[in-house]
Amino acid sequence: MLLPLLLALPAEPQGAYHPPVDEVASVHADALRAHRSEPRAARAYPHSPPVRSKVQRIVYGYLPYWVSDVSEIKWDLITHLADFSIEMSADGTLGDKHGWPDKALIDTAHKAGVKVEPVFTLFSATALSTLLNSATNRATAIENIIDEMEAGGADGVSLDFEGVPANAKDGQTAFFKELRARLIARGHPAAGISIAAPAVDWSGAFDIPVLLDSIDVYFIMGYDFFWSGSSMAGPSGIFRTNDQWLPAASWTGLRSVVTTAHQSGEAKRKKIVYGVPYYGREYTTDGNTWPSNAGSNVGARTYSVAREMLANATPKFFDDGICQPAMIWQASGVWHQLWYDDEQSLRCKYDLVLQQELGGTGMWALGSDKGYSELWNLLDTAFSAPAALDTGSRDAPIVIGAFPYEDSRDTSKGGFRYFNYYSCKDTAAEYGREFAYSFDVCQKGTVHLQVDAVGGDDPDLHLLSDLKESACIARADVTIDQALEPGRYFVVVDTYVSGNVEQEGPYTFKASFTADPGTAGCPTGTTCEAGKCVCEGGQVLCGEQCRDTSSDPQNCGACDKICKTGESCIAGKCLVADGGVEGGAEAGVDASKDVALDPAVAEGSTGEAGGQDAGPVVAWSGSEENSGCSCRTSSATGPRWGWLVAGLAAILMGIRGRKARARG
């Protein structure tokens, strides 16, 4: 069966294990309480091997033991299956294992290349304090955890500890360090460790940078922002907030993700997984507007239930400001609101995963979309072959082609979300949408940057030496004047976040560059690329002139490398012409020298200064007097064919010479 319409508390389960009385209220804990007395569901698995996983990010799916129908799981669209759950006690011993290990499930997942991790749960602050603050209890728990992993032939373990108190922060950190050490000691160095982490660390018990040194997946439970005890109705997985929603929602999925990414550091973002809800919550409310006071929590509703309600003509609305759908209706004179997630709201969340360059996404819970394929289709679109980010992203900055430069855009209608907090001022929240620019200068000088806001929005300027938060040179609200050395630089116009609300809107960005007096620009015929004057067409700058070092006898293979009398420059090498060959020096080289088999020639080397590849080359325009300006535009050049033609001609002439001697 699926998650119930109403997550009611069942009677005390049978057996020796007694769960803690102070269990937290969360969708994971509520669901386990509702099904605790049920046996593991009987399941049928595909007879033929499932298609191998093809997604390019982590897709981490929780599968509760009571979900019976797994026929619609698309194994090629998940990477990890978290078998929920094995219950843990405060002393480290195990309670109900709920039918683990399920060998058929594990075998099916492994055939698809999907990793399986049993989930160990403990939902009590008191019990967690007892467990984590005792070295003995930690050791007992760790041995039991690894025993169960081995019993099932699993690929790792998942820990769902909810309600960790502040006094257990050090104990929790020690637990995961010790778990990693014991996995290695017991012969499992590649075993995965995953954490189900709260969207908001209210107690401050998660030392994220240190935890990430021991674990592989930090699964942010990006839901329960609105929960069973909320005083207002709203989306469990609310993506973002605005002025309208701020009184009801200061924390959101967006804020949780960027806060975690900031604490982890850019290098560890790949371990962060943004978990999303495949369910919503229904409340009775004061009226049909939102946000609205909640009269009562009617219960959790799976995605399947929401779709069935839509099929029955329940009115649907979509709030673009927070990227969330809702159904609002009246029954027996009482207003009801169901806020949930669909393919449109999940697209906002998946875009954040891609733009933040996180490890991936995941969901609570598999089976919640039974009968409907659109959420699987969305996973396929988003993560099987992610589309390249558009111009203006970190991956494809807008090229400033010439100075002075001006550009107008609107962060309320577009932009990207990679940069959150910059090293220039790492307390300033800049996780609104941004646009990135790039420019090159080949003279010392001063760049002037300016951003003008329109209306009440608040874009800020950031000058970077690299497209990283840690590479910030300068930050300003309106203008930056910065002395620069020759090189490539980046500007990010980013949206400031005030009071947890993104101050987005239209802006105009201006840039100019003034070269220092007495500095020389690039010679005519060259372009400025990453601070260096570069000749077009693969030539090399020798002094003030562009030379073809593949064939120039005065600059053969490198500037000022002069071939001797009687030598020709072939493919960047000075080679002696065969005196007996008809045509003399024109013939080039004797065929017996096997020029085409020379590795340097075969690979297209041009000697010390050569070796330009055939990839894209950036072309510039501009005069020598003003080459400090950025004049870059994208263009592509083909391979350097000149040396190949010359080499082949020389070989043919050599063969011709041999035939002439044979005739003589």
C-alpha positions as CSV (number, residue, x, y, z in Angstrom):
1,M,0.0,0.0,0.0
2,L,1.1,3.6,-0.5
3,L,1.4,6.4,2.1
4,P,-2.0,6.6,3.7
5,L,-4.4,9.5,3.1
6,L,-4.4,10.2,6.8
7,L,-1.2,9.4,8.8
8,A,-2.9,8.3,12.0
9,L,-1.0,6.8,14.9
10,P,-1.6,3.0,15.2
11,A,-1.6,0.9,18.3
12,E,1.6,-0.2,20.0
13,P,3.3,-2.9,17.8
14,Q,3.9,-6.4,19.1
15,G,7.3,-7.5,20.2
16,A,10.1,-6.6,22.6
17,Y,11.1,-3.4,20.9
18,H,9.5,-0.2,22.3
19,P,10.1,2.9,20.3
20,P,10.9,6.1,22.1
21,V,7.9,8.0,23.5
22,D,9.4,11.4,22.4
23,E,9.6,10.7,18.7
24,V,9.8,13.8,16.5
25,A,7.0,14.8,14.1
26,S,8.2,14.4,10.5
27,V,6.9,12.7,7.4
28,H,9.4,9.9,7.9
29,A,8.6,9.4,11.5
30,D,4.8,9.8,11.0
31,A,4.8,7.2,8.2
32,L,6.8,4.7,10.2
33,R,4.5,5.1,13.2
34,A,1.5,4.6,10.9
35,H,2.9,1.3,9.5
36,R,5.1,0.0,12.3
37,S,2.9,-3.0,13.0
38,E,2.7,-4.1,9.3
39,P,4.9,-6.8,7.8
40,R,7.1,-6.1,4.8
41,A,5.0,-6.0,1.7
42,A,5.1,-8.9,-0.7
43,R,6.5,-7.7,-4.0
44,A,6.9,-8.9,-7.6
45,Y,10.0,-8.0,-9.5
46,P,10.7,-8.0,-13.2
47,H,11.8,-11.3,-14.6
48,S,14.2,-9.8,-17.2
49,P,17.1,-7.6,-16.0
50,P,16.1,-4.0,-15.7
51,V,17.7,-1.3,-17.8
52,R,21.0,0.0,-16.3
53,S,20.9,3.3,-14.5
54,K,21.7,6.2,-17.0
55,V,21.2,9.4,-14.9
56,Q,24.2,11.7,-14.6
57,R,23.5,12.8,-11.0
58,I,22.7,11.0,-7.8
59,V,19.0,10.1,-7.7
60,Y,18.3,8.8,-4.2
61,G,15.0,7.1,-3.6
62,Y,13.5,6.0,-0.3
63,L,11.5,2.9,-0.6
64,P,9.4,2.2,2.6
65,Y,9.1,-1.5,3.4
66,W,5.3,-1.4,3.3
67,V,5.1,-0.2,-0.3
68,S,4.0,-3.3,-2.2
69,D,3.9,-2.3,-5.9
70,V,7.4,-1.6,-7.3
71,S,6.4,-2.4,-10.9
72,E,6.6,1.3,-11.9
73,I,10.0,2.0,-10.6
74,K,12.2,3.1,-13.5
75,W,15.5,1.5,-12.4
76,D,17.4,3.4,-15.1
77,L,16.4,6.7,-13.4
78,I,17.7,6.1,-9.9
79,T,21.2,5.5,-8.6
80,H,20.5,4.7,-4.9
81,L,17.7,2.8,-3.3
82,A,17.3,3.4,0.5
83,D,15.4,0.5,2.1
84,F,13.3,2.1,4.9
85,S,13.8,1.0,7.7
86,I,15.6,-0.8,10.5
87,E,14.9,0.7,13.8
88,M,17.7,1.4,16.3
89,S,17.7,1.8,20.1
90,A,19.5,4.2,22.3
91,D,22.0,1.5,23.4
92,G,23.0,0.7,19.8
93,T,21.0,-2.5,19.6
94,L,18.5,-3.0,16.8
95,G,14.7,-3.2,17.0
96,D,12.4,-4.3,14.3
97,K,14.3,-4.8,11.0
98,H,11.0,-4.9,9.0
99,G,12.0,-7.8,6.8
100,W,15.5,-6.7,5.9
101,P,17.3,-8.1,4.0
102,D,15.0,-8.3,1.0
103,K,17.2,-10.3,-1.3
104,A,14.9,-10.1,-4.3
105,L,14.9,-6.3,-4.0
106,I,18.7,-6.1,-3.7
107,D,19.3,-8.4,-6.6
108,T,16.9,-6.4,-8.9
109,A,18.6,-3.2,-8.0
110,H,22.1,-4.5,-8.5
111,K,21.1,-5.8,-11.9
112,A,20.3,-2.2,-12.8
113,G,23.5,-0.9,-11.3
114,V,21.6,0.7,-8.5
115,K,23.2,0.9,-5.1
116,V,21.2,-0.4,-2.1
117,E,21.5,1.0,1.4
118,P,19.4,-0.1,4.4
119,V,18.1,2.9,6.4
120,F,18.6,2.9,10.2
121,T,16.2,5.1,12.0
122,L,16.0,6.8,15.4
123,F,13.6,9.7,15.9
124,S,14.1,10.7,19.5
125,A,16.3,13.5,20.9
126,T,16.7,11.7,24.2
127,A,17.6,8.4,22.7
128,L,20.0,10.0,20.2
129,S,21.8,11.8,23.0
130,T,22.2,8.5,24.8
131,L,23.4,6.8,21.7
132,L,25.8,9.4,20.3
133,N,27.4,10.5,23.6
134,S,28.4,7.0,24.6
135,A,31.5,5.5,23.0
136,T,30.2,2.1,24.0
137,N,26.8,2.6,22.5
138,R,28.3,4.1,19.3
139,A,30.5,1.0,18.9
140,T,27.6,-1.3,19.4
141,A,25.5,0.5,16.9
142,I,28.3,0.6,14.3
143,E,29.0,-3.1,14.5
144,N,25.3,-3.9,14.2
145,I,24.9,-1.5,11.2
146,I,27.8,-3.1,9.3
147,D,26.5,-6.6,10.2
148,E,23.2,-5.8,8.5
149,M,24.9,-4.2,5.5
150,E,26.9,-7.4,5.0
151,A,23.9,-9.7,5.6
152,G,22.1,-8.0,2.7
153,G,25.1,-7.6,0.4
154,A,24.3,-3.9,0.4
155,D,26.5,-1.1,-1.0
156,G,26.4,1.1,2.0
157,V,24.3,2.4,4.9
158,S,21.9,5.2,5.4
159,L,21.3,6.9,8.8
160,D,18.1,8.7,9.5
161,F,18.6,10.3,12.9
162,E,16.0,13.0,13.4
163,G,16.0,15.3,16.4
164,V,19.7,15.2,17.2
165,P,20.1,17.6,20.2
166,A,22.8,20.2,20.5
167,N,24.6,18.3,23.3
168,A,25.1,15.4,20.8
169,K,26.9,17.4,18.1
170,D,30.4,16.1,19.0
171,G,29.0,12.6,19.5
172,Q,27.4,12.6,16.1
173,T,30.6,13.8,14.4
174,A,32.5,11.0,16.2
175,F,29.9,8.4,15.2
176,F,30.4,9.0,11.5
177,K,34.2,9.1,11.8
178,E,34.1,5.8,13.7
179,L,31.6,4.3,11.2
180,R,33.9,5.1,8.3
181,A,36.9,3.7,10.1
182,R,35.2,0.5,11.0
183,L,33.9,0.0,7.4
184,I,37.5,0.3,6.2
185,A,38.7,-2.0,8.9
186,R,36.1,-4.6,8.0
187,G,37.0,-4.6,4.4
188,H,34.5,-2.1,3.0
189,P,36.5,1.0,2.0
190,A,34.1,1.8,-0.9
191,A,30.9,1.4,1.1
192,G,28.7,4.5,1.0
193,I,27.4,6.4,4.0
194,S,24.3,8.6,3.6
195,I,22.7,10.9,6.1
196,A,19.1,12.1,6.1
197,A,19.7,15.7,7.2
198,P,17.1,18.2,8.4
199,A,16.2,21.1,6.1
200,V,16.9,23.4,9.0
201,D,19.5,22.5,11.7
202,W,17.6,24.1,14.5
203,S,19.8,22.6,17.3
204,G,23.1,23.2,15.5
205,A,24.1,19.6,15.9
206,F,25.3,19.1,12.3
207,D,29.0,20.0,11.8
208,I,28.5,19.9,8.0
209,P,32.1,20.4,6.7
210,V,33.5,17.7,9.1
211,L,30.6,15.3,8.5
212,L,31.2,15.5,4.7
213,D,34.7,14.2,5.3
214,S,33.3,10.9,6.4
215,I,30.1,10.5,4.4
216,D,29.1,10.3,0.7
217,V,25.6,11.6,0.5
218,Y,24.1,14.5,2.6
219,F,20.4,14.1,1.8
220,I,18.7,17.4,2.7
221,M,15.1,16.5,3.6
222,G,13.7,19.5,1.6
223,Y,10.3,19.2,3.0
224,D,8.2,19.5,6.3
225,F,8.5,23.3,6.1
226,F,4.8,23.1,6.5
227,W,3.9,20.1,8.6
228,S,1.2,18.4,10.5
229,G,1.4,21.0,13.3
230,S,1.7,24.1,11.2
231,S,-0.6,27.0,12.1
232,M,-0.7,28.1,8.5
233,A,-1.4,26.1,5.3
234,G,1.4,25.8,2.8
235,P,3.7,23.6,0.7
236,S,5.7,21.0,2.6
237,G,8.5,21.5,0.1
238,I,8.1,25.2,-0.5
239,F,10.9,26.2,-3.0
240,R,11.3,29.9,-2.2
241,T,9.5,32.7,-0.3
242,N,8.5,36.3,-1.2
243,D,6.9,39.3,0.6
244,Q,3.5,37.6,0.4
245,W,4.7,34.3,2.0
246,L,7.4,35.7,4.3
247,P,5.1,35.9,7.4
248,A,4.4,32.1,7.0
249,A,7.7,30.9,5.5
250,S,11.2,32.3,6.2
251,W,12.9,28.9,5.6
252,T,12.5,27.3,2.2
253,G,14.2,24.6,0.0
254,L,16.3,27.3,-1.7
255,R,17.5,28.8,1.6
256,S,18.3,25.3,3.0
257,V,20.3,24.2,0.0
258,V,22.4,27.4,-0.3
259,T,23.0,27.5,3.4
260,T,24.3,23.9,3.3
261,A,26.3,24.6,0.2
262,H,27.9,27.6,1.9
263,Q,28.8,25.6,5.0
264,S,30.2,22.7,3.0
265,G,32.3,24.8,0.6
266,E,32.3,24.6,-3.2
267,A,34.6,21.5,-3.3
268,K,32.1,19.4,-1.4
269,R,28.8,20.4,-3.0
270,K,28.9,17.2,-5.0
271,K,27.9,15.3,-1.8
272,I,24.8,17.3,-1.2
273,V,21.5,15.8,-2.4
274,Y,18.4,17.9,-2.5
275,G,15.5,15.7,-1.3
276,V,12.0,16.6,-2.6
277,P,8.5,15.5,-1.5
278,Y,6.4,13.2,-3.7
279,Y,3.5,14.2,-1.4
280,G,1.6,17.3,-0.1
281,R,-0.5,18.2,2.9
282,E,-4.2,19.0,3.1
283,Y,-5.4,21.5,5.6
284,T,-8.8,23.1,6.5
285,T,-8.4,26.9,6.2
286,D,-10.0,30.2,7.0
287,G,-10.6,30.9,3.3
288,N,-9.5,30.4,-0.3
289,T,-6.6,32.9,-0.3
290,W,-3.1,32.2,0.6
291,P,-1.2,31.9,2.8
292,S,-4.1,31.1,5.1
293,N,-4.5,30.1,8.7
294,A,-4.8,26.4,9.1
295,G,-7.8,25.1,11.0
296,S,-6.6,21.5,11.1
297,N,-4.2,19.2,9.4
298,V,-6.3,16.7,7.4
299,G,-3.3,14.6,6.4
300,A,-0.6,13.9,4.0
301,R,-1.6,13.2,0.3
302,T,0.6,11.3,-2.1
303,Y,1.2,12.6,-5.6
304,S,-1.1,9.9,-6.9
305,V,-3.9,11.1,-4.7
306,A,-3.4,14.7,-5.8
307,R,-3.6,13.6,-9.4
308,E,-6.8,11.6,-8.7
309,M,-8.3,14.8,-7.2
310,L,-7.4,16.8,-10.3
311,A,-9.1,14.2,-12.4
312,N,-12.2,14.8,-10.3
313,A,-12.1,18.5,-11.3
314,T,-10.7,19.8,-8.0
315,P,-9.7,23.4,-8.7
316,K,-5.9,23.8,-9.2
317,F,-3.8,27.0,-8.8
318,F,-0.1,27.8,-9.2
319,D,1.8,30.4,-7.3
320,D,4.6,31.5,-9.6
321,G,6.2,33.6,-6.8
322,I,7.1,30.4,-4.9
323,C,6.9,27.9,-7.7
324,Q,4.3,25.7,-6.0
325,P,0.9,24.3,-7.0
326,A,-2.2,24.0,-4.8
327,M,-5.8,22.7,-4.9
328,I,-8.4,24.8,-3.1
329,W,-12.0,23.8,-2.7
330,Q,-14.9,24.1,-0.3
331,A,-16.7,21.1,1.2
332,S,-19.7,21.3,3.6
333,G,-19.0,25.0,4.0
334,V,-15.3,24.4,5.0
335,W,-12.4,25.6,2.9
336,H,-9.6,23.1,2.1
337,Q,-6.2,23.7,0.7
338,L,-3.8,21.0,-0.5
339,W,-0.3,22.2,-1.3
340,Y,1.9,19.6,-3.0
341,D,4.6,19.2,-5.7
342,D,4.2,18.4,-9.4
343,E,6.4,18.4,-12.4
344,Q,6.4,22.2,-12.7
345,S,7.5,22.8,-9.1
346,L,10.0,20.0,-9.2
347,R,11.5,21.5,-12.3
348,C,12.4,24.6,-10.2
349,K,14.1,22.3,-7.6
350,Y,15.9,20.3,-10.2
351,D,17.2,23.4,-11.9
352,L,18.6,24.5,-8.6
353,V,20.4,21.1,-8.3
354,L,22.0,21.6,-11.7
355,Q,22.9,25.2,-11.3
356,Q,24.3,24.8,-7.8
357,E,26.3,21.8,-9.1
358,L,25.0,19.6,-6.3
359,G,25.4,15.8,-6.2
360,G,21.8,15.3,-7.2
361,T,18.3,14.9,-5.9
362,G,16.1,12.3,-4.2
363,M,12.6,11.7,-3.1
364,W,10.3,10.7,-0.3
365,A,9.1,8.3,-1.3
366,L,9.2,5.8,-4.2
367,G,5.7,4.5,-5.0
368,S,4.0,7.7,-4.2
369,D,3.3,8.4,-7.8
370,K,1.7,5.1,-8.7
371,G,-0.2,5.2,-11.9
372,Y,1.5,8.4,-13.3
373,S,4.7,8.7,-15.2
374,E,5.3,12.5,-15.4
375,L,7.6,12.6,-12.4
376,W,9.8,9.9,-13.9
377,N,9.8,11.7,-17.3
378,L,11.0,14.8,-15.5
379,L,13.8,13.0,-13.9
380,D,14.8,11.6,-17.3
381,T,14.7,15.1,-18.9
382,A,16.6,16.8,-16.1
383,F,19.3,14.2,-15.2
384,S,19.8,11.7,-18.0
385,A,21.2,14.2,-20.4
386,P,21.1,17.6,-18.8
387,A,20.9,20.5,-21.2
388,A,23.8,22.9,-21.3
389,L,23.1,26.1,-19.3
390,D,22.4,29.1,-21.4
391,T,24.5,32.2,-21.9
392,G,25.0,34.2,-18.7
393,S,25.6,31.1,-16.5
394,R,28.8,30.1,-14.9
395,D,29.3,27.6,-17.6
396,A,28.8,30.2,-20.4
397,P,29.5,33.7,-19.3
398,I,28.4,36.6,-21.4
399,V,31.5,37.8,-23.3
400,I,32.2,41.6,-23.0
401,G,33.2,42.1,-26.6
402,A,34.5,45.7,-26.4
403,F,34.7,48.6,-24.0
404,P,32.7,50.6,-23.2
405,Y,30.1,48.0,-22.6
406,E,26.4,48.1,-21.6
407,D,23.8,45.3,-21.0
408,S,20.3,45.2,-19.5
409,R,18.7,42.2,-18.0
410,D,16.0,41.2,-15.4
411,T,16.7,38.7,-12.6
412,S,13.0,38.3,-11.9
413,K,12.6,36.8,-15.4
414,G,15.8,34.8,-15.8
415,G,19.3,34.1,-14.5
416,F,21.1,31.3,-12.7
417,R,21.8,30.2,-9.2
418,Y,25.4,29.1,-8.6
419,F,26.9,31.9,-6.4
420,N,25.5,32.2,-2.9
421,Y,28.2,33.9,-0.6
422,Y,31.4,35.5,-1.9
423,S,34.7,35.5,-0.2
424,C,34.8,39.3,-0.5
425,K,32.0,39.5,2.0
426,D,30.9,36.0,3.0
427,T,28.1,37.2,5.4
428,A,26.2,38.8,2.5
429,A,23.5,36.6,1.1
430,E,23.6,36.7,-2.7
431,Y,21.7,33.6,-3.6
432,G,19.2,35.3,-5.8
433,R,19.5,34.8,-9.5
434,E,22.6,36.1,-11.3
435,F,24.2,36.7,-14.7
436,A,28.0,36.1,-15.3
437,Y,30.2,38.1,-17.7
438,S,33.8,37.7,-18.8
439,F,36.4,40.0,-20.3
440,D,40.1,39.9,-21.1
441,V,42.7,42.7,-20.9
442,C,46.3,42.7,-22.2
443,Q,47.5,46.0,-20.6
444,K,47.7,47.1,-17.1
445,G,44.8,49.5,-16.3
446,T,41.7,50.2,-14.4
447,V,38.3,48.7,-14.9
448,H,35.2,50.6,-14.0
449,L,32.0,48.6,-13.3
450,Q,28.6,49.9,-12.6
451,V,25.2,48.4,-12.0
452,D,22.0,50.5,-11.9
453,A,18.9,49.0,-10.4
454,V,15.4,49.8,-11.7
455,G,12.8,50.1,-8.9
456,G,13.2,48.4,-5.6
457,D,15.5,45.5,-6.7
458,D,19.1,45.1,-5.4
459,P,21.7,43.7,-7.8
460,D,25.3,43.7,-6.6
461,L,28.6,43.6,-8.4
462,H,31.3,41.0,-7.9
463,L,34.6,41.1,-9.7
464,L,36.3,37.7,-9.8
465,S,39.6,36.2,-11.0
466,D,37.9,32.8,-11.5
467,L,34.3,31.6,-11.6
468,K,34.4,30.6,-7.9
469,E,32.9,32.2,-4.8
470,S,36.4,32.0,-3.3
471,A,38.0,34.0,-6.2
472,C,36.3,37.4,-5.4
473,I,38.5,40.4,-6.0
474,A,36.0,43.1,-5.2
475,R,32.3,43.5,-4.3
476,A,30.1,46.6,-4.4
477,D,26.5,47.7,-4.4
478,V,26.8,50.1,-7.3
479,T,30.4,50.7,-8.6
480,I,33.8,49.1,-8.7
481,D,37.0,50.7,-9.8
482,Q,39.8,48.2,-9.7
483,A,43.4,48.2,-11.0
484,L,44.1,45.1,-13.0
485,E,47.0,43.2,-14.4
486,P,46.7,41.6,-17.8
487,G,44.5,38.5,-17.6
488,R,40.9,37.2,-17.8
489,Y,38.4,38.4,-15.3
490,F,34.7,37.8,-14.5
491,V,31.9,39.9,-13.3
492,V,28.8,38.5,-11.6
493,V,25.7,40.7,-11.2
494,D,23.9,38.9,-8.4
495,T,20.7,39.4,-6.6
496,Y,21.0,40.4,-2.9
497,V,18.7,38.6,-0.4
498,S,17.2,40.8,2.2
499,G,15.1,39.4,5.0
500,N,15.2,36.0,3.2
501,V,13.5,37.5,0.1
502,E,15.4,37.9,-3.2
503,Q,15.5,41.5,-4.3
504,E,15.2,40.7,-7.9
505,G,14.3,42.8,-10.9
506,P,15.7,44.7,-13.9
507,Y,19.2,46.2,-14.0
508,T,21.6,47.9,-16.4
509,F,25.3,46.9,-16.2
510,K,28.1,49.1,-17.6
511,A,31.8,48.5,-17.9
512,S,34.8,50.5,-19.2
513,F,38.6,50.1,-19.1
514,T,41.3,52.6,-19.1
515,A,44.8,51.4,-19.9
516,D,47.7,52.8,-17.9
517,P,49.8,55.4,-19.7
518,G,52.9,54.1,-21.4
519,T,51.6,50.6,-21.7
520,A,51.6,49.0,-25.1
521,G,48.6,47.1,-26.6
522,C,48.7,44.1,-28.7
523,P,50.3,44.4,-32.2
524,T,48.1,44.7,-35.3
525,G,46.9,41.3,-36.4
526,T,46.8,39.8,-32.9
527,T,44.0,39.4,-30.4
528,C,44.0,39.5,-26.6
529,E,43.1,36.2,-25.0
530,A,43.4,35.6,-21.2
531,G,45.9,38.5,-20.9
532,K,48.1,37.4,-23.8
533,C,48.4,38.7,-27.3
534,V,47.6,35.8,-29.6
535,C,48.0,35.6,-33.4
536,E,45.1,34.3,-35.4
537,G,45.1,31.2,-37.5
538,G,47.5,29.3,-35.2
539,Q,50.5,31.5,-35.9
540,V,53.0,32.6,-33.2
541,L,53.8,36.1,-32.2
542,C,57.6,36.6,-32.8
543,G,58.5,40.1,-31.7
544,E,55.9,42.3,-33.3
545,Q,55.0,39.9,-36.1
546,C,52.8,36.8,-36.4
547,R,54.7,33.9,-38.0
548,D,53.8,30.4,-39.1
549,T,56.4,28.4,-37.2
550,S,55.5,25.3,-39.1
551,S,57.0,26.6,-42.3
552,D,59.0,29.8,-41.7
553,P,62.7,29.0,-41.9
554,Q,63.5,32.1,-39.8
555,N,61.2,30.9,-37.0
556,C,61.0,27.1,-37.5
557,G,59.2,25.5,-34.6
558,A,59.9,28.5,-32.4
559,C,60.6,32.2,-32.7
560,D,64.2,33.0,-33.9
561,K,65.0,29.4,-34.6
562,I,66.7,29.8,-38.0
563,C,67.2,26.9,-40.4
564,K,70.7,26.4,-41.9
565,T,71.5,26.9,-45.6
566,G,70.0,24.1,-47.5
567,E,67.4,23.3,-44.9
568,S,63.7,23.7,-45.3
569,C,61.1,24.2,-42.4
570,I,58.8,21.3,-42.6
571,A,56.1,20.8,-39.9
572,G,58.2,23.0,-37.6
573,K,61.4,21.1,-38.1
574,C,64.6,22.2,-40.1
575,L,65.2,19.3,-42.5
576,V,68.1,18.9,-45.1
577,A,66.9,18.7,-48.7
578,D,68.1,15.7,-50.7
579,G,70.7,17.1,-53.1
580,G,70.0,14.3,-55.6
581,V,66.3,15.0,-55.7
582,E,65.0,16.7,-58.8
583,G,64.1,20.2,-57.9
584,G,66.7,20.6,-55.1
585,A,65.5,22.5,-52.1
586,E,62.0,22.7,-53.6
587,A,61.6,19.0,-53.1
588,G,61.9,19.3,-49.4
589,V,63.1,16.1,-47.7
590,D,64.2,12.7,-48.9
591,A,61.4,10.2,-48.5
592,S,63.8,7.8,-46.8
593,K,63.6,10.0,-43.7
594,D,60.1,8.9,-43.0
595,V,58.8,12.3,-42.1
596,A,55.2,11.1,-41.7
597,L,56.2,8.6,-39.0
598,D,57.9,11.2,-36.8
599,P,55.7,11.4,-33.7
600,A,56.1,15.1,-33.5
601,V,54.8,15.4,-37.1
602,A,52.1,12.8,-36.7
603,E,50.7,14.6,-33.7
604,G,50.9,18.0,-35.3
605,S,53.6,19.4,-33.0
606,T,55.3,22.6,-34.1
607,G,58.2,22.3,-31.7
608,E,58.8,24.4,-28.6
609,A,56.4,27.2,-29.5
610,G,53.9,25.2,-31.6
611,G,51.3,22.7,-30.7
612,Q,48.2,24.8,-31.2
613,D,45.2,22.4,-31.3
614,A,42.3,22.5,-33.7
615,G,39.7,23.5,-31.1
616,P,37.8,26.8,-30.8
617,V,39.9,29.9,-30.9
618,V,38.6,33.2,-29.6
619,A,38.8,36.1,-32.1
620,W,39.1,39.7,-31.2
621,S,38.8,43.1,-32.9
622,G,40.4,46.3,-31.8
623,S,43.4,48.5,-32.6
624,E,46.9,48.3,-31.2
625,E,46.3,51.6,-29.3
626,N,43.3,50.2,-27.5
627,S,44.0,46.5,-27.2
628,G,43.7,46.7,-23.5
629,C,39.9,46.6,-24.1
630,S,38.0,43.4,-24.2
631,C,37.1,42.6,-27.8
632,R,36.5,38.9,-27.7
633,T,33.9,37.0,-29.8
634,S,33.6,33.3,-30.3
635,S,34.8,31.8,-33.5
636,A,36.2,28.4,-34.5
637,T,39.2,27.6,-36.7
638,G,39.9,24.4,-38.5
639,P,43.0,22.2,-38.2
640,R,46.4,23.6,-39.2
641,W,46.6,21.9,-42.6
642,G,49.6,23.8,-43.9
643,W,52.3,21.6,-42.5
644,L,50.5,18.4,-43.6
645,V,50.3,19.6,-47.2
646,A,54.0,20.7,-47.2
647,G,55.0,17.4,-45.7
648,L,53.1,15.3,-48.2
649,A,54.5,17.4,-51.1
650,A,58.0,16.8,-49.8
651,I,57.5,13.0,-49.6
652,L,56.0,13.0,-53.1
653,M,59.0,15.0,-54.5
654,G,61.3,12.6,-52.7
655,I,59.7,9.6,-54.4
656,R,59.9,11.4,-57.7
657,G,63.6,12.0,-57.2
658,R,64.2,8.3,-56.4
659,K,62.4,7.4,-59.7
660,A,64.5,9.8,-61.6
661,R,67.7,8.2,-60.2
662,A,66.4,4.8,-61.1
663,R,65.8,5.9,-64.6
664,G,69.3,7.3,-64.8
